[in-house]
Amino acid sequence: MTDGTRTFADTREWARTGTKLLLDAVAGLDEAGFSAPSALPGWTRRHLAAHVAANADALCNLVHWAATGEETPMYASPEERAAGIAKGATLSAGELRSWVTASAQALDEGLDRLTDEQWRHEVVTAQGRTVPATEIPWMRSREACVHAVDFGTGLTFADLPSGFMTALAGEISTKRGLTELPDGPLPEVTAWLAGRPHSLADAPELGPWL
């Protein structure tokens, strides 16, 4: 199971790595730490924590869909998705940390229980794409790894797995329709592609991705 730049085994490992990075990012945050800005414009770390926790809950819905055949969308509506992020502003540091941890653990356990046949079952993403369940770990690894950096607690793209960055850079450049990339280290090019802070000189500004 591969798309040329990543295998299913890769994405499962990157999802686990991303989960650890996320949990490490929120582990030491107190009330003031969660209230501080994240690297995403207009979002505090509270909003970001709620987003990654709600994302894990939503992906658990797709795991349920793959396991049972019961159609279970990631989100009931765009309003529900927005409400999940807004919920972060109302929770304490301990509650946010518990939500991030419990949702990530539930997703990991759900993925571990899927059989070979269930992994091949099709589900529908929040963007309306029909994909096999084998895409779920890749979806989670993108959210977990990139947003772990967005918490701004010292982690950078250089701390992410190189294979993950290669796969991510390839996906984003394709979706952005870019045929030529600026010269520079892989972490900086990937950060630029994702619309995050980078050190590349004279690279055109790109809007945030993800």
C-alpha positions in Angstrom: 0.0 0.0 0.0 1.9 3.1 -1.3 1.4 6.2 -3.3 5.0 6.4 -4.4 6.3 8.6 -1.6 4.7 6.9 1.4 3.6 3.5 2.5 0.8 2.5 4.8 3.4 1.4 7.4 5.0 4.9 7.0 1.8 6.7 7.8 1.0 4.6 10.8 4.4 5.3 12.2 4.2 9.0 11.4 0.8 9.2 13.1 2.3 7.7 16.2 5.2 10.1 16.1 2.8 13.0 15.6 0.7 12.0 18.6 3.8 11.9 20.8 4.9 15.3 19.6 1.4 16.7 20.2 1.2 15.3 23.7 4.7 16.6 24.5 3.7 20.1 23.2 0.8 20.4 25.6 2.3 18.6 28.5 3.8 21.6 30.2 1.2 24.3 29.3 -0.6 26.0 32.1 -3.5 28.3 31.8 -1.4 31.2 30.6 0.5 28.9 28.2 -2.7 27.7 26.6 -4.0 31.2 26.3 -0.9 32.4 24.4 -1.1 32.7 20.6 -0.3 29.7 18.5 1.6 30.0 15.2 -1.7 30.2 13.4 -3.1 33.7 12.9 -6.0 34.4 15.2 -5.8 31.1 17.1 -4.6 30.7 20.6 -3.1 27.4 21.8 -6.5 26.7 23.3 -8.1 26.8 19.9 -5.4 24.7 18.4 -5.6 22.1 21.2 -9.4 21.9 20.7 -8.9 21.5 16.9 -6.5 18.6 17.1 -8.6 16.9 19.8 -11.8 17.3 17.8 -9.9 16.1 14.7 -9.0 12.8 16.5 -12.7 12.4 17.5 -13.8 13.0 13.9 -11.3 10.5 12.6 -12.6 8.0 15.2 -15.9 8.4 13.3 -14.2 7.2 10.1 -12.7 4.3 12.0 -16.1 3.3 13.1 -17.4 3.6 9.5 -14.6 1.4 8.3 -15.1 -1.2 11.1 -18.9 -1.4 10.9 -20.0 -0.2 7.5 -22.2 2.3 9.3 -21.9 5.7 7.5 -20.4 8.0 10.1 -19.2 11.4 8.7 -16.3 13.1 10.4 -18.5 16.0 11.3 -22.2 16.3 11.3 -21.9 19.8 9.8 -19.4 22.7 9.3 -21.1 24.3 12.3 -20.3 21.3 14.5 -16.7 21.5 13.4 -16.4 25.2 14.2 -18.1 24.6 17.6 -15.5 22.0 18.5 -12.7 24.6 18.0 -14.7 27.3 19.9 -15.1 24.9 22.8 -11.4 25.2 23.5 -11.8 28.7 24.8 -14.2 27.5 27.5 -12.0 24.6 28.9 -9.3 24.7 31.5 -5.7 23.7 30.8 -6.3 20.3 32.5 -9.5 19.7 30.5 -7.8 20.6 27.2 -4.9 18.3 27.9 -7.1 15.5 28.9 -9.2 15.9 25.7 -6.1 15.9 23.5 -4.8 12.8 25.2 -8.0 10.8 25.4 -9.0 11.5 21.8 -5.6 10.6 20.5 -5.5 7.4 22.5 -9.0 6.4 21.3 -8.0 7.0 17.7 -4.8 4.9 18.1 -6.7 2.1 19.7 -9.4 2.2 17.1 -6.8 2.0 14.3 -5.1 -0.9 16.0 -8.4 -2.9 16.0 -9.1 -2.6 12.2 -8.6 -5.8 10.3 -7.0 -6.1 6.9 -10.4 -6.2 5.3 -11.7 -3.2 7.2 -8.7 -1.1 6.2 -9.8 -1.5 2.6 -13.3 -0.2 3.3 -14.1 3.2 1.8 -14.9 6.3 3.9 -15.5 10.0 3.1 -13.3 12.8 4.3 -14.6 16.2 5.5 -13.7 17.5 2.1 -15.9 15.0 0.4 -13.2 12.7 -0.9 -13.9 9.0 -1.0 -10.8 7.1 0.2 -9.9 3.7 1.7 -9.5 3.6 5.4 -5.8 3.2 4.9 -5.7 7.0 4.3 -6.8 7.7 7.9 -3.3 7.4 9.4 -1.9 9.8 6.8 -4.7 12.3 7.5 -3.9 12.1 11.2 -0.1 12.3 10.7 -0.5 15.6 8.8 -2.7 17.1 11.5 -0.6 15.9 14.4 2.9 16.7 13.0 2.1 20.1 11.5 0.0 21.3 14.4 2.6 20.1 16.9 4.9 22.7 15.4 2.1 25.3 15.4 1.9 25.1 19.2 5.2 27.1 19.2 6.8 25.3 22.1 10.2 24.9 20.5 9.4 22.2 17.9 10.2 23.0 14.3 9.8 21.3 10.9 13.4 20.1 11.3 12.2 17.9 14.1 9.7 16.0 12.0 10.5 12.7 10.2 12.2 13.4 6.9 10.1 10.9 5.0 7.0 12.6 6.3 8.2 16.0 5.1 9.0 14.5 1.7 5.5 13.1 1.3 3.9 16.2 2.7 5.9 18.5 0.4 4.9 16.4 -2.6 1.3 16.4 -1.7 1.1 20.2 -1.0 3.0 21.2 -4.1 0.7 19.0 -6.2 -2.4 20.5 -4.6 -1.0 24.1 -5.0 -0.2 23.4 -8.6 3.5 24.1 -8.1 6.0 22.6 -10.5 9.1 24.3 -9.3 10.2 24.7 -5.6 12.7 27.1 -4.2 16.1 25.8 -3.2 16.7 25.2 0.4 16.7 22.6 3.2 13.7 20.2 3.2 12.3 21.4 6.5 12.3 25.1 5.3 10.8 24.2 1.9 8.1 22.1 3.6 7.3 24.9 6.1 7.0 27.4 3.2 4.7 25.0 1.3 2.5 24.7 4.4 2.3 28.5 4.7 4.4 28.5 7.9 7.4 30.6 9.0 10.5 29.7 7.1 14.0 31.1 6.3 13.9 30.9 2.5 14.9 34.1 0.8 12.8 35.5 -2.0 10.2 32.7 -1.8 6.7 34.1 -2.6 4.2 34.1 0.3 1.8 31.2 0.4 -1.4 31.2 2.5 -1.7 28.7 5.3 -2.4 25.1 4.3 -4.2 22.7 6.8 
